[in-house]
Amino acid sequence: MKVLANDGISQSGIDALEKGGYEVSTTTVAQEQLVNYINENDISVLLVRSATTVRKDLIDACPNLKIIGRGGVGMDNIDVEYAR
């Protein structure tokens, strides 16, 4: 399963995910290019912090996206109810 940590992740986080069998990318993708990147690279997990927003349109446009994770406090940059 491929993970995009779009807003960065610690090395220990990368190591833990890779140990669990995940392929981790720490490429920072611009918001307007995110849909294309996710779909073209078969990303299943999107990890964000505060710089990336995950709204209904992105969720709808990325049918292979299975998990959205947020590092930090608050979820105001993710349409949580819609994502459920």
ChimeraX commands (.cxc) that place a marker at each C-alpha (Angstrom):
marker #1 position 0.00,0.00,0.00 radius 0.5
marker #1 position 1.38,3.43,-0.92 radius 0.5
marker #1 position 1.42,6.32,1.54 radius 0.5
marker #1 position 1.86,9.99,0.68 radius 0.5
marker #1 position 3.01,12.05,3.67 radius 0.5
marker #1 position 2.38,15.31,1.87 radius 0.5
marker #1 position 3.29,17.70,4.68 radius 0.5
marker #1 position 6.24,15.70,5.98 radius 0.5
marker #1 position 6.71,12.98,8.57 radius 0.5
marker #1 position 9.47,12.07,11.02 radius 0.5
marker #1 position 12.03,9.45,10.08 radius 0.5
marker #1 position 10.72,7.23,12.88 radius 0.5
marker #1 position 7.26,7.45,11.30 radius 0.5
marker #1 position 8.63,6.49,7.91 radius 0.5
marker #1 position 10.57,3.61,9.45 radius 0.5
marker #1 position 7.49,2.30,11.28 radius 0.5
marker #1 position 5.33,2.46,8.15 radius 0.5
marker #1 position 7.96,0.79,5.99 radius 0.5
marker #1 position 8.44,-1.92,8.62 radius 0.5
marker #1 position 4.69,-2.52,8.35 radius 0.5
marker #1 position 5.01,-3.05,4.60 radius 0.5
marker #1 position 3.95,0.40,3.41 radius 0.5
marker #1 position 5.73,2.30,0.65 radius 0.5
marker #1 position 6.16,5.90,1.86 radius 0.5
marker #1 position 6.57,9.01,-0.27 radius 0.5
marker #1 position 7.45,12.33,1.35 radius 0.5
marker #1 position 7.10,14.30,-1.87 radius 0.5
marker #1 position 5.37,17.62,-1.19 radius 0.5
marker #1 position 2.68,17.97,-3.83 radius 0.5
marker #1 position 0.98,21.32,-4.45 radius 0.5
marker #1 position -2.70,21.36,-3.52 radius 0.5
marker #1 position -3.80,21.87,-7.15 radius 0.5
marker #1 position -1.75,18.83,-8.27 radius 0.5
marker #1 position -2.76,16.50,-5.46 radius 0.5
marker #1 position -5.61,14.69,-7.25 radius 0.5
marker #1 position -3.42,13.89,-10.25 radius 0.5
marker #1 position -0.52,12.74,-8.08 radius 0.5
marker #1 position -2.69,10.50,-5.90 radius 0.5
marker #1 position -4.37,8.87,-8.89 radius 0.5
marker #1 position -1.27,8.54,-11.08 radius 0.5
marker #1 position 0.77,7.01,-8.24 radius 0.5
marker #1 position -1.96,4.75,-6.84 radius 0.5
marker #1 position -1.80,6.34,-3.38 radius 0.5
marker #1 position -4.03,4.60,-0.81 radius 0.5
marker #1 position -3.11,6.59,2.31 radius 0.5
marker #1 position -2.81,10.37,2.53 radius 0.5
marker #1 position -1.14,11.83,5.61 radius 0.5
marker #1 position -1.39,15.60,6.07 radius 0.5
marker #1 position -0.67,18.27,8.62 radius 0.5
marker #1 position -1.93,21.84,8.33 radius 0.5
marker #1 position -0.63,22.80,4.87 radius 0.5
marker #1 position -2.85,20.40,2.88 radius 0.5
marker #1 position -6.64,20.44,2.77 radius 0.5
marker #1 position -8.71,17.36,2.05 radius 0.5
marker #1 position -12.16,18.38,0.92 radius 0.5
marker #1 position -15.09,16.56,-0.67 radius 0.5
marker #1 position -13.89,17.23,-4.22 radius 0.5
marker #1 position -10.49,15.63,-3.57 radius 0.5
marker #1 position -12.07,12.64,-1.82 radius 0.5
marker #1 position -14.51,12.12,-4.71 radius 0.5
marker #1 position -11.75,12.46,-7.32 radius 0.5
marker #1 position -9.51,9.84,-5.66 radius 0.5
marker #1 position -11.44,6.55,-5.53 radius 0.5
marker #1 position -8.40,4.50,-4.41 radius 0.5
marker #1 position -7.83,6.66,-1.33 radius 0.5
marker #1 position -8.65,4.48,1.68 radius 0.5
marker #1 position -7.17,6.36,4.65 radius 0.5
marker #1 position -6.71,10.05,5.44 radius 0.5
marker #1 position -4.56,10.79,8.47 radius 0.5
marker #1 position -3.88,14.11,10.19 radius 0.5
marker #1 position -0.73,14.81,12.19 radius 0.5
marker #1 position -1.19,17.55,14.75 radius 0.5
marker #1 position -4.15,19.12,16.49 radius 0.5
marker #1 position -7.56,19.66,14.93 radius 0.5
marker #1 position -9.23,18.41,11.79 radius 0.5
marker #1 position -10.43,21.67,10.26 radius 0.5
marker #1 position -8.51,21.02,7.04 radius 0.5
marker #1 position -10.30,17.70,6.38 radius 0.5
marker #1 position -13.99,17.10,5.56 radius 0.5
marker #1 position -14.14,14.43,8.26 radius 0.5
marker #1 position -17.87,13.69,8.17 radius 0.5
marker #1 position -17.84,13.33,4.39 radius 0.5
marker #1 position -14.71,11.16,4.49 radius 0.5
marker #1 position -16.37,8.69,6.86 radius 0.5
marker link #1:1,2 radius 0.2
marker link #1:2,3 radius 0.2
marker link #1:3,4 radius 0.2
marker link #1:4,5 radius 0.2
marker link #1:5,6 radius 0.2
marker link #1:6,7 radius 0.2
marker link #1:7,8 radius 0.2
marker link #1:8,9 radius 0.2
marker link #1:9,10 radius 0.2
marker link #1:10,11 radius 0.2
marker link #1:11,12 radius 0.2
marker link #1:12,13 radius 0.2
marker link #1:13,14 radius 0.2
marker link #1:14,15 radius 0.2
marker link #1:15,16 radius 0.2
marker link #1:16,17 radius 0.2
marker link #1:17,18 radius 0.2
marker link #1:18,19 radius 0.2
marker link #1:19,20 radius 0.2
marker link #1:20,21 radius 0.2
marker link #1:21,22 radius 0.2
marker link #1:22,23 radius 0.2
marker link #1:23,24 radius 0.2
marker link #1:24,25 radius 0.2
marker link #1:25,26 radius 0.2
marker link #1:26,27 radius 0.2
marker link #1:27,28 radius 0.2
marker link #1:28,29 radius 0.2
marker link #1:29,30 radius 0.2
marker link #1:30,31 radius 0.2
marker link #1:31,32 radius 0.2
marker link #1:32,33 radius 0.2
marker link #1:33,34 radius 0.2
marker link #1:34,35 radius 0.2
marker link #1:35,36 radius 0.2
marker link #1:36,37 radius 0.2
marker link #1:37,38 radius 0.2
marker link #1:38,39 radius 0.2
marker link #1:39,40 radius 0.2
marker link #1:40,41 radius 0.2
marker link #1:41,42 radius 0.2
marker link #1:42,43 radius 0.2
marker link #1:43,44 radius 0.2
marker link #1:44,45 radius 0.2
marker link #1:45,46 radius 0.2
marker link #1:46,47 radius 0.2
marker link #1:47,48 radius 0.2
marker link #1:48,49 radius 0.2
marker link #1:49,50 radius 0.2
marker link #1:50,51 radius 0.2
marker link #1:51,52 radius 0.2
marker link #1:52,53 radius 0.2
marker link #1:53,54 radius 0.2
marker link #1:54,55 radius 0.2
marker link #1:55,56 radius 0.2
marker link #1:56,57 radius 0.2
marker link #1:57,58 radius 0.2
marker link #1:58,59 radius 0.2
marker link #1:59,60 radius 0.2
marker link #1:60,61 radius 0.2
marker link #1:61,62 radius 0.2
marker link #1:62,63 radius 0.2
marker link #1:63,64 radius 0.2
marker link #1:64,65 radius 0.2
marker link #1:65,66 radius 0.2
marker link #1:66,67 radius 0.2
marker link #1:67,68 radius 0.2
marker link #1:68,69 radius 0.2
marker link #1:69,70 radius 0.2
marker link #1:70,71 radius 0.2
marker link #1:71,72 radius 0.2
marker link #1:72,73 radius 0.2
marker link #1:73,74 radius 0.2
marker link #1:74,75 radius 0.2
marker link #1:75,76 radius 0.2
marker link #1:76,77 radius 0.2
marker link #1:77,78 radius 0.2
marker link #1:78,79 radius 0.2
marker link #1:79,80 radius 0.2
marker link #1:80,81 radius 0.2
marker link #1:81,82 radius 0.2
marker link #1:82,83 radius 0.2
marker link #1:83,84 radius 0.2
view
